[in-house]
Amino acid sequence: MCLQIEDKKYKLATTLKWHEYIIGGIPFIVCLSGGAIGGAIGALASFSNYTFFRGNESTTNKYMKVIGVNILCFLFYFFVAGLIYNLIH
């Protein structure tokens, strides 16, 4: 994606591949069962994943960070959901 100003092109963001959108968007699954809390956690994790994919690091580092964020997203959601459940009951 480029922005052109006075015949000069500026790169805004790199375009992700289809599989990077899918892998990076896995945390949105939390939205299905998590409501507002799951949506917030899932959205934050997905945006973090897309930022990592657009970074200048090696492909292995990118995927390791994204997998780590995906795992932490689910663990954090279950922790918060359990905490809220215990506070209510």
RANORRA-V163146 format. One record per residue. PHI is phi as a letter, one per 30 degrees, with the letter a starting at -180 (NA if undefined). D_FIRST is the distance of its C-alpha to the first C-alpha in whole Angstrom. Layout:
BEGIN
phi/d_first
PHI/D_FIRST
PHI/D_FIRST
END
This chain:
BEGIN
phi/d_first
NA/0
b/4
c/7
c/10
b/13
h/17
i/15
c/13
c/10
c/9
d/6
d/6
a/6
d/7
d/7
d/11
d/13
d/16
d/18
d/16
d/16
d/20
d/21
d/19
c/20
e/24
d/25
d/24
d/28
d/29
d/29
d/31
c/34
c/33
i/33
d/31
d/32
d/30
d/27
d/27
d/27
d/25
d/22
d/23
d/23
d/20
d/17
d/19
d/19
d/15
d/15
d/17
d/15
d/12
d/15
c/17
d/20
d/21
d/21
d/24
d/24
e/21
d/22
d/26
d/24
d/22
d/26
d/28
d/26
d/26
d/30
d/30
d/29
d/31
d/34
d/33
d/33
d/37
d/38
d/37
d/38
d/42
d/42
d/42
d/44
d/47
d/47
d/47
c/50
END
